[in-house]
Every structure is written in structure tokens, then in C-alpha cells.
Amino acid sequence: MSAIQIAGLSFPHHSYDADADVLYLGTTVPPIPIVDGDETPEGHFVGYDRRGTIVGLTIVGPRHIVNAGEPLVVTVPQPATVAPDDLALALGG
């Protein structure tokens, strides 16, 4: 499983819930527990550990983004984009 790169962060852990169309990304394998978080302006979720370090990212509607051929835009904390083909890797192709 290859890591997804977003805003200079590497997310080697990814788990996709196809029924809900939600992608869970973690900076470690296994993922570090999230103790706090913020919703991004795009409607996604950034998770932090107890020290305030980003350890997780939840992407809402990734299959829709990939199928539309649009890049993922997510603010973590600055806006970043991910190409649809790169995002598709975490969804199983």
C-alpha cells in the first residue's frame, strides 16, 4: 500500500468505506489515536494527536471526486491539491 502525499504530509495508512464514500488517512501504521480535530473549509476533517500534530485526515466523497476527474482540494492547514489518479490509489484503483 503506497502512501498518499498531501500538503507535505505522508499518509501511509488508508482505509476506504465504500458504502459511506469516506476515506480515512493516517500518518502512521497503525494509526495514532486522534484526540482533537477540525473540519476543513471543504468539509473534510483533520485529526490531531495530544501534542497537536496532524495524525489523520478524513476525506468525504473521494469516489465522487475521482469519478469527476477533479483534484482533491483540502486545507491542512494551507490549501493543498491531490490529483484524482493519486487519490484513486487509496480507493483501490
N, CA, C and O atoms as a GROMACS GRO file, in nm:
protein
  372
    1MET      N    1   0.086  -0.117   0.000
    1MET     CA    2   0.000   0.000   0.000
    1MET      C    3   0.090   0.123   0.000
    1MET      O    4   0.171   0.140   0.091
    2SER      N    5   0.078   0.208  -0.100
    2SER     CA    6   0.164   0.326  -0.107
    2SER      C    7   0.103   0.442  -0.030
    2SER      O    8  -0.018   0.452  -0.014
    3ALA      N    9   0.189   0.530   0.016
    3ALA     CA   10   0.146   0.645   0.094
    3ALA      C   11   0.087   0.752   0.003
    3ALA      O   12   0.132   0.772  -0.110
    4ILE      N   13  -0.015   0.820   0.052
    4ILE     CA   14  -0.074   0.934  -0.014
    4ILE      C   15  -0.004   1.059   0.040
    4ILE      O   16   0.010   1.073   0.161
    5GLN      N   17   0.038   1.148  -0.048
    5GLN     CA   18   0.107   1.272  -0.008
    5GLN      C   19   0.010   1.389  -0.021
    5GLN      O   20  -0.047   1.412  -0.127
    6ILE      N   21  -0.007   1.463   0.090
    6ILE     CA   22  -0.094   1.580   0.089
    6ILE      C   23  -0.027   1.689   0.172
    6ILE      O   24   0.005   1.668   0.289
    7ALA      N   25  -0.005   1.804   0.112
    7ALA     CA   26   0.048   1.922   0.181
    7ALA      C   27   0.177   1.890   0.257
    7ALA      O   28   0.196   1.937   0.369
    8GLY      N   29   0.265   1.812   0.196
    8GLY     CA   30   0.390   1.779   0.260
    8GLY      C   31   0.382   1.672   0.367
    8GLY      O   32   0.482   1.639   0.430
    9LEU      N   33   0.263   1.616   0.388
    9LEU     CA   34   0.243   1.508   0.485
    9LEU      C   35   0.227   1.377   0.410
    9LEU      O   36   0.168   1.372   0.302
   10SER      N   37   0.280   1.271   0.469
   10SER     CA   38   0.268   1.138   0.412
   10SER      C   39   0.166   1.059   0.493
   10SER      O   40   0.173   1.054   0.616
   11PHE      N   41   0.072   0.996   0.423
   11PHE     CA   42  -0.032   0.916   0.487
   11PHE      C   43  -0.021   0.771   0.438
   11PHE      O   44  -0.088   0.734   0.342
   12PRO      N   45   0.064   0.689   0.503
   12PRO     CA   46   0.080   0.551   0.460
   12PRO      C   47  -0.039   0.462   0.495
   12PRO      O   48  -0.059   0.357   0.434
   13HIS      N   49  -0.119   0.503   0.594
   13HIS     CA   50  -0.237   0.424   0.630
   13HIS      C   51  -0.358   0.485   0.560
   13HIS      O   52  -0.384   0.604   0.574
   14HIS      N   53  -0.431   0.403   0.486
   14HIS     CA   54  -0.558   0.449   0.431
   14HIS      C   55  -0.659   0.336   0.434
   14HIS      O   56  -0.630   0.221   0.403
   15SER      N   57  -0.780   0.375   0.472
   15SER     CA   58  -0.891   0.281   0.480
   15SER      C   59  -1.013   0.348   0.417
   15SER      O   60  -1.050   0.460   0.454
   16TYR      N   61  -1.073   0.280   0.321
   16TYR     CA   62  -1.185   0.337   0.246
   16TYR      C   63  -1.314   0.266   0.280
   16TYR      O   64  -1.321   0.143   0.272
   17ASP      N   65  -1.417   0.341   0.320
   17ASP     CA   66  -1.551   0.290   0.345
   17ASP      C   67  -1.633   0.320   0.220
   17ASP      O   68  -1.683   0.432   0.204
   18ALA      N   69  -1.648   0.222   0.132
   18ALA     CA   70  -1.716   0.242   0.004
   18ALA      C   71  -1.864   0.274   0.023
   18ALA      O   72  -1.919   0.354  -0.053
   19ASP      N   73  -1.929   0.214   0.123
   19ASP     CA   74  -2.071   0.241   0.145
   19ASP      C   75  -2.097   0.387   0.180
   19ASP      O   76  -2.194   0.446   0.132
   20ALA      N   77  -2.011   0.446   0.261
   20ALA     CA   78  -2.027   0.585   0.302
   20ALA      C   79  -1.949   0.681   0.213
   20ALA      O   80  -1.967   0.803   0.222
   21ASP      N   81  -1.862   0.627   0.125
   21ASP     CA   82  -1.772   0.706   0.041
   21ASP      C   83  -1.690   0.802   0.127
   21ASP      O   84  -1.690   0.924   0.108
   22VAL      N   85  -1.618   0.742   0.224
   22VAL     CA   86  -1.532   0.816   0.315
   22VAL      C   87  -1.396   0.747   0.318
   22VAL      O   88  -1.387   0.625   0.331
   23LEU      N   89  -1.290   0.828   0.305
   23LEU     CA   90  -1.153   0.778   0.308
   23LEU      C   91  -1.085   0.827   0.434
   23LEU      O   92  -1.080   0.947   0.461
   24TYR      N   93  -1.033   0.732   0.512
   24TYR     CA   94  -0.962   0.764   0.636
   24TYR      C   95  -0.812   0.748   0.610
   24TYR      O   96  -0.767   0.642   0.567
   25LEU      N   97  -0.736   0.854   0.637
   25LEU     CA   98  -0.592   0.854   0.616
   25LEU      C   99  -0.521   0.872   0.750
   25LEU      O  100  -0.566   0.949   0.834
   26GLY      N  101  -0.410   0.802   0.768
   26GLY     CA  102  -0.331   0.816   0.890
   26GLY      C  103  -0.184   0.833   0.858
   26GLY      O  104  -0.135   0.779   0.759
   27THR      N  105  -0.113   0.909   0.942
   27THR     CA  106   0.029   0.935   0.919
   27THR      C  107   0.118   0.821   0.965
   27THR      O  108   0.238   0.821   0.937
   28THR      N  109   0.061   0.723   1.036
   28THR     CA  110   0.139   0.608   1.083
   28THR      C  111   0.059   0.480   1.063
   28THR      O  112  -0.063   0.483   1.048
   29VAL      N  113   0.130   0.366   1.064
   29VAL     CA  114   0.067   0.235   1.057
   29VAL      C  115   0.114   0.158   1.180
   29VAL      O  116   0.234   0.133   1.193
   30PRO      N  117   0.025   0.120   1.271
   30PRO     CA  118  -0.117   0.154   1.275
   30PRO      C  119  -0.137   0.302   1.307
   30PRO      O  120  -0.045   0.369   1.354
   31PRO      N  121  -0.258   0.352   1.282
   31PRO     CA  122  -0.284   0.494   1.305
   31PRO      C  123  -0.273   0.532   1.453
   31PRO      O  124  -0.306   0.453   1.541
   32ILE      N  125  -0.228   0.654   1.477
   32ILE     CA  126  -0.223   0.712   1.611
   32ILE      C  127  -0.364   0.760   1.646
   32ILE      O  128  -0.432   0.816   1.560
   33PRO      N  129  -0.408   0.740   1.771
   33PRO     CA  130  -0.542   0.788   1.809
   33PRO      C  131  -0.555   0.941   1.793
   33PRO      O  132  -0.464   1.017   1.827
   34ILE      N  133  -0.667   0.981   1.740
   34ILE     CA  134  -0.699   1.123   1.723
   34ILE      C  135  -0.769   1.171   1.850
   34ILE      O  136  -0.865   1.109   1.895
   35VAL      N  137  -0.720   1.281   1.907
   35VAL     CA  138  -0.781   1.334   2.030
   35VAL      C  139  -0.849   1.469   2.007
   35VAL      O  140  -0.923   1.516   2.094
   36ASP      N  141  -0.826   1.531   1.892
   36ASP     CA  142  -0.888   1.659   1.860
   36ASP      C  143  -0.893   1.672   1.709
   36ASP      O  144  -0.822   1.600   1.638
   37GLY      N  145  -0.975   1.761   1.661
   37GLY     CA  146  -0.982   1.776   1.517
   37GLY      C  147  -1.057   1.900   1.475
   37GLY      O  148  -1.123   1.965   1.556
   38ASP      N  149  -1.045   1.931   1.348
   38ASP     CA  150  -1.112   2.046   1.288
   38ASP      C  151  -1.169   2.007   1.154
   38ASP      O  152  -1.111   1.927   1.081
   39GLU      N  153  -1.284   2.064   1.122
   39GLU     CA  154  -1.339   2.048   0.987
   39GLU      C  155  -1.270   2.149   0.897
   39GLU      O  156  -1.247   2.264   0.935
   40THR      N  157  -1.236   2.105   0.777
   40THR     CA  158  -1.174   2.196   0.680
   40THR      C  159  -1.284   2.277   0.610
   40THR      O  160  -1.401   2.240   0.616
   41PRO      N  161  -1.246   2.386   0.545
   41PRO     CA  162  -1.346   2.464   0.470
   41PRO      C  163  -1.415   2.382   0.361
   41PRO      O  164  -1.526   2.414   0.319
   42GLU      N  165  -1.348   2.274   0.315
   42GLU     CA  166  -1.406   2.189   0.209
   42GLU      C  167  -1.496   2.079   0.263
   42GLU      O  168  -1.554   2.003   0.185
   43GLY      N  169  -1.510   2.068   0.396
   43GLY     CA  170  -1.597   1.967   0.455
   43GLY      C  171  -1.529   1.838   0.494
   43GLY      O  172  -1.596   1.740   0.527
   44HIS      N  173  -1.396   1.835   0.492
   44HIS     CA  174  -1.321   1.717   0.535
   44HIS      C  175  -1.284   1.735   0.682
   44HIS      O  176  -1.328   1.832   0.745
   45PHE      N  177  -1.204   1.646   0.738
   45PHE     CA  178  -1.171   1.651   0.881
   45PHE      C  179  -1.022   1.625   0.901
   45PHE      O  180  -0.969   1.527   0.850
   46VAL      N  181  -0.956   1.714   0.976
   46VAL     CA  182  -0.815   1.698   1.010
   46VAL      C  183  -0.809   1.655   1.156
   46VAL      O  184  -0.866   1.722   1.242
   47GLY      N  185  -0.739   1.543   1.185
   47GLY     CA  186  -0.727   1.492   1.321
   47GLY      C  187  -0.589   1.517   1.378
   47GLY      O  188  -0.488   1.507   1.307
   48TYR      N  189  -0.584   1.548   1.509
   48TYR     CA  190  -0.459   1.579   1.578
   48TYR      C  191  -0.437   1.483   1.695
   48TYR      O  192  -0.533   1.432   1.754
   49ASP      N  193  -0.310   1.459   1.727
   49ASP     CA  194  -0.278   1.381   1.846
   49ASP      C  195  -0.276   1.475   1.967
   49ASP      O  196  -0.310   1.593   1.955
   50ARG      N  197  -0.237   1.425   2.084
   50ARG     CA  198  -0.242   1.505   2.207
   50ARG      C  199  -0.143   1.621   2.205
   50ARG      O  200  -0.159   1.715   2.283
   51ARG      N  201  -0.042   1.617   2.117
   51ARG     CA  202   0.054   1.727   2.106
   51ARG      C  203   0.013   1.831   2.002
   51ARG      O  204   0.081   1.932   1.987
   52GLY      N  205  -0.097   1.807   1.931
   52GLY     CA  206  -0.143   1.900   1.829
   52GLY      C  207  -0.084   1.875   1.692
   52GLY      O  208  -0.095   1.960   1.603
   53THR      N  209  -0.022   1.759   1.674
   53THR     CA  210   0.035   1.720   1.545
   53THR      C  211  -0.072   1.653   1.459
   53THR      O  212  -0.150   1.573   1.509
   54ILE      N  213  -0.075   1.686   1.331
   54ILE     CA  214  -0.170   1.621   1.240
   54ILE      C  215  -0.133   1.474   1.228
   54ILE      O  216  -0.021   1.440   1.192
   55VAL      N  217  -0.229   1.386   1.260
   55VAL     CA  218  -0.206   1.241   1.250
   55VAL      C  219  -0.310   1.171   1.164
   55VAL      O  220  -0.297   1.053   1.134
   56GLY      N  221  -0.415   1.244   1.123
   56GLY     CA  222  -0.519   1.182   1.043
   56GLY      C  223  -0.593   1.284   0.958
   56GLY      O  224  -0.595   1.403   0.986
   57LEU      N  225  -0.652   1.232   0.853
   57LEU     CA  226  -0.731   1.314   0.762
   57LEU      C  227  -0.846   1.228   0.712
   57LEU      O  228  -0.824   1.116   0.666
   58THR      N  229  -0.966   1.280   0.721
   58THR     CA  230  -1.084   1.210   0.672
   58THR      C  231  -1.136   1.286   0.550
   58THR      O  232  -1.168   1.404   0.559
   59ILE      N  233  -1.144   1.217   0.437
   59ILE     CA  234  -1.189   1.277   0.312
   59ILE      C  235  -1.331   1.229   0.284
   59ILE      O  236  -1.356   1.109   0.277
   60VAL      N  237  -1.422   1.322   0.269
   60VAL     CA  238  -1.562   1.291   0.242
   60VAL      C  239  -1.585   1.297   0.090
   60VAL      O  240  -1.550   1.396   0.026
   61GLY      N  241  -1.645   1.191   0.035
   61GLY     CA  242  -1.679   1.186  -0.107
   61GLY      C  243  -1.562   1.166  -0.202
   61GLY      O  244  -1.564   1.222  -0.311
   62PRO      N  245  -1.460   1.086  -0.165
   62PRO     CA  246  -1.345   1.072  -0.255
   62PRO      C  247  -1.379   1.006  -0.388
   62PRO      O  248  -1.322   1.042  -0.491
   63ARG      N  249  -1.469   0.909  -0.389
   63ARG     CA  250  -1.504   0.841  -0.515
   63ARG      C  251  -1.568   0.941  -0.611
   63ARG      O  252  -1.540   0.940  -0.731
   64HIS      N  253  -1.653   1.028  -0.558
   64HIS     CA  254  -1.716   1.131  -0.640
   64HIS      C  255  -1.609   1.223  -0.700
   64HIS      O  256  -1.616   1.259  -0.818
   65ILE      N  257  -1.509   1.260  -0.620
   65ILE     CA  258  -1.400   1.347  -0.666
   65ILE      C  259  -1.323   1.278  -0.778
   65ILE      O  260  -1.296   1.338  -0.881
   66VAL      N  261  -1.287   1.151  -0.757
   66VAL     CA  262  -1.212   1.076  -0.858
   66VAL      C  263  -1.294   1.059  -0.985
   66VAL      O  264  -1.243   1.081  -1.095
   67ASN      N  265  -1.421   1.021  -0.972
   67ASN     CA  266  -1.505   1.000  -1.090
   67ASN      C  267  -1.526   1.128  -1.170
   67ASN      O  268  -1.542   1.123  -1.292
   68ALA      N  269  -1.526   1.243  -1.102
   68ALA     CA  270  -1.541   1.371  -1.170
   68ALA      C  271  -1.412   1.416  -1.236
   68ALA      O  272  -1.412   1.510  -1.316
   69GLY      N  273  -1.300   1.348  -1.203
   69GLY     CA  274  -1.171   1.386  -1.260
   69GLY      C  275  -1.117   1.516  -1.205
   69GLY      O  276  -1.027   1.577  -1.262
   70GLU      N  277  -1.172   1.558  -1.094
   70GLU     CA  278  -1.129   1.683  -1.030
   70GLU      C  279  -1.022   1.653  -0.926
   70GLU      O  280  -1.021   1.545  -0.867
   71PRO      N  281  -0.931   1.748  -0.903
   71PRO     CA  282  -0.835   1.728  -0.795
   71PRO      C  283  -0.903   1.745  -0.660
   71PRO      O  284  -0.999   1.821  -0.646
   72LEU      N  285  -0.853   1.673  -0.561
   72LEU     CA  286  -0.898   1.692  -0.423
   72LEU      C  287  -0.836   1.822  -0.373
   72LEU      O  288  -0.715   1.842  -0.387
   73VAL      N  289  -0.917   1.908  -0.316
   73VAL     CA  290  -0.867   2.029  -0.252
   73VAL      C  291  -0.900   2.016  -0.104
   73VAL      O  292  -1.015   1.994  -0.067
   74VAL      N  293  -0.798   2.029  -0.021
   74VAL     CA  294  -0.818   2.017   0.123
   74VAL      C  295  -0.722   2.112   0.194
   74VAL      O  296  -0.605   2.122   0.158
   75THR      N  297  -0.771   2.180   0.295
   75THR     CA  298  -0.691   2.276   0.371
   75THR      C  299  -0.636   2.209   0.496
   75THR      O  300  -0.711   2.174   0.587
   76VAL      N  301  -0.502   2.190   0.500
   76VAL     CA  302  -0.437   2.119   0.611
   76VAL      C  303  -0.303   2.179   0.651
   76VAL      O  304  -0.204   2.113   0.619
   77PRO      N  305  -0.284   2.288   0.711
   77PRO     CA  306  -0.377   2.400   0.732
   77PRO      C  307  -0.385   2.493   0.611
   77PRO      O  308  -0.478   2.573   0.603
   78GLN      N  309  -0.290   2.484   0.518
   78GLN     CA  310  -0.297   2.562   0.395
   78GLN      C  311  -0.363   2.478   0.287
   78GLN      O  312  -0.352   2.356   0.290
   79PRO      N  313  -0.431   2.542   0.190
   79PRO     CA  314  -0.493   2.464   0.083
   79PRO      C  315  -0.391   2.380   0.008
   79PRO      O  316  -0.281   2.427  -0.022
   80ALA      N  317  -0.428   2.256  -0.023
   80ALA     CA  318  -0.344   2.164  -0.099
   80ALA      C  319  -0.433   2.090  -0.198
   80ALA      O  320  -0.552   2.074  -0.175
   81THR      N  321  -0.373   2.045  -0.307
   81THR     CA  322  -0.448   1.967  -0.405
   81THR      C  323  -0.382   1.832  -0.427
   81THR      O  324  -0.260   1.818  -0.413
   82VAL      N  325  -0.463   1.733  -0.461
   82VAL     CA  326  -0.417   1.598  -0.490
   82VAL      C  327  -0.482   1.556  -0.621
   82VAL      O  328  -0.604   1.570  -0.637
   83ALA      N  329  -0.403   1.507  -0.714
   83ALA     CA  330  -0.455   1.463  -0.845
   83ALA      C  331  -0.551   1.346  -0.827
   83ALA      O  332  -0.532   1.263  -0.738
   84PRO      N  333  -0.655   1.338  -0.911
   84PRO     CA  334  -0.752   1.229  -0.899
   84PRO      C  335  -0.687   1.090  -0.906
   84PRO      O  336  -0.728   1.000  -0.833
   85ASP      N  337  -0.587   1.073  -0.992
   85ASP     CA  338  -0.522   0.941  -1.004
   85ASP      C  339  -0.450   0.904  -0.874
   85ASP      O  340  -0.450   0.787  -0.835
   86ASP      N  341  -0.390   1.002  -0.807
   86ASP     CA  342  -0.323   0.975  -0.680
   86ASP      C  343  -0.424   0.940  -0.571
   86ASP      O  344  -0.399   0.850  -0.491
   87LEU      N  345  -0.536   1.009  -0.569
   87LEU     CA  346  -0.641   0.981  -0.473
   87LEU      C  347  -0.702   0.844  -0.499
   87LEU      O  348  -0.736   0.773  -0.404
   88ALA      N  349  -0.717   0.805  -0.624
   88ALA     CA  350  -0.776   0.677  -0.660
   88ALA      C  351  -0.697   0.560  -0.605
   88ALA      O  352  -0.754   0.454  -0.577
   89LEU      N  353  -0.566   0.576  -0.590
   89LEU     CA  354  -0.483   0.468  -0.535
   89LEU      C  355  -0.530   0.425  -0.397
   89LEU      O  356  -0.527   0.306  -0.364
   90ALA      N  357  -0.574   0.519  -0.316
   90ALA     CA  358  -0.621   0.488  -0.181
   90ALA      C  359  -0.760   0.424  -0.183
   90ALA      O  360  -0.803   0.366  -0.083
   91LEU      N  361  -0.830   0.436  -0.293
   91LEU     CA  362  -0.964   0.379  -0.304
   91LEU      C  363  -0.963   0.240  -0.365
   91LEU      O  364  -1.067   0.179  -0.387
   92GLY      N  365  -0.844   0.192  -0.392
   92GLY     CA  366  -0.832   0.059  -0.451
   92GLY      C  367  -0.830   0.061  -0.602
   92GLY      O  368  -0.867  -0.037  -0.666
   93GLY      N  369  -0.786   0.171  -0.660
   93GLY     CA  370  -0.770   0.178  -0.805
   93GLY      C  371  -0.859   0.274  -0.873
   93GLY      O  372  -0.853   0.287  -0.995
   0.00000   0.00000   0.00000
